[in-house]
Amino acid sequence: MALYTIKIIDIQIDAPVGWYDEEKQLGNSFRVSVEMGVQIFEPVSELTHTVDYASVCELVKEIFSTKNIQLLETIVSLIGEQILTRHQSVEKVNVEVVKINPLLNIPAYGVAVSGTFLRG
């Protein structure tokens, strides 16, 4: 058995997520990165022996389509917890969500929130 790291980098999502009414109406662009520590029994020869990262991307898309999410912290938490729930081989997951061009008084590329979630 080995512990592998699987990274999904910069999933691109557009969604009406935000605290302010303008963000909810116009939407925002987001980038989501997920890093998972996965216990894998070797040899790895089938998709069922690892994590299907397409299903993780679908999970991210599903969470962003949830109504009334206002905070990046909520999204990060939902993604991390759901990955651990749905993928038993994942021991650790780090999630980062970046809001591109947030509503700020000064120019900024983005605002990021990240969290680490552990099994057990």
N, C-alpha and C positions, 0 to 999 in steps of 0.2 A: 504494500500500500504506500502511496505517496500523497503529499499535499501539493496540489497544483494551484497556480494563480491564473485565473481567467479574467481578462479585462475586456470590457466593452467601452469604447472611447467615443465620447461626443455623439450620443444619440440625439438627433435633431427633432425637436417637438415645437409646434406652435399651438398655444392653448390660451383660453381666456382665464388665466389664473393670476390673481393678484389681490392686494388689499384695497386698492383704489378702484372706484367705479369705472374710470377710464380704462384701466387694465382689463377689467372684466368684459367691457364692451369691445375694445379694440384687440385684446389679446396681447400676448408677448411671445417672443422666441426664447427657447430654452435649449441648453445642452446638458445632457445627462451622461455621466460616466459611472460605471459599476465595476468594482474589483472584487472578485470572489475567491476565497480560499476553499478549495474543493478537495475532499478526500476521494482518491480514485484508486481502485484496486487494479493493479496492472496484470496483464497487458491491456491497454486501451484499444479496443478494436471496433466498438459499437457506440453509437450516439447514446444509448441507454447507460453506458458506463461513465458518462460525464454529464455536464450540464448543457442542455440545448440552449445556446445563447439567443436563438431566434425567439424562444418562448419568454426569455427575460425581457427582450425588446418589446414584445407584445404586452407583457405585464406593465412596463413603463407607460406605454401608450394608453392602456386601460386606466391606470391611475390618473393620468393627466386628463382623461375624459370625465372623471368623477366631478359631479356638480359641487359648487360652493367651497372648493379648496382655495384658501386665501394665502397661506404661508408656505414658503419653500421648506421650512422645517417639517411641516405636515407631509409634504410629498416625499421628502427624504426618508422619514420614518415609515411611511406606508410601503415604499419600495423595499427598504431593508427588511422589514418584518415579513412581507409577503414572499420575498426570495427565500428566506429561511424556512417559512412554512411550506412552500411548494417544492423546494429542492432539498431533500434530506441530506444529500452529500455535501452541501455547502456548510462549512463550519464558521466562516467569517465573511462578512460582506461590508464593503465601504461604498457609500453612495455619495456622489457630488452632483448637485444641481446648480447650474449657472443660469441666471436670468440675464439675457442679452439686452442692453440698452434700458436699464431700469429708470423709473421716474425719479430722478435726483436733481438737485439744484446745480450740480456741476457735471461735466461730461465724464462718463465712466463706461468702459466696455461692458462690464457686467458686475453682478453681485452673486457670490457663491455661498452655498450652505452645504456642508458635508457631515456625514455621521458614519460611525462604525457600529455594526451589530454583530453579536456573537451568539452562537448556539448555546443553549443551556442556561 
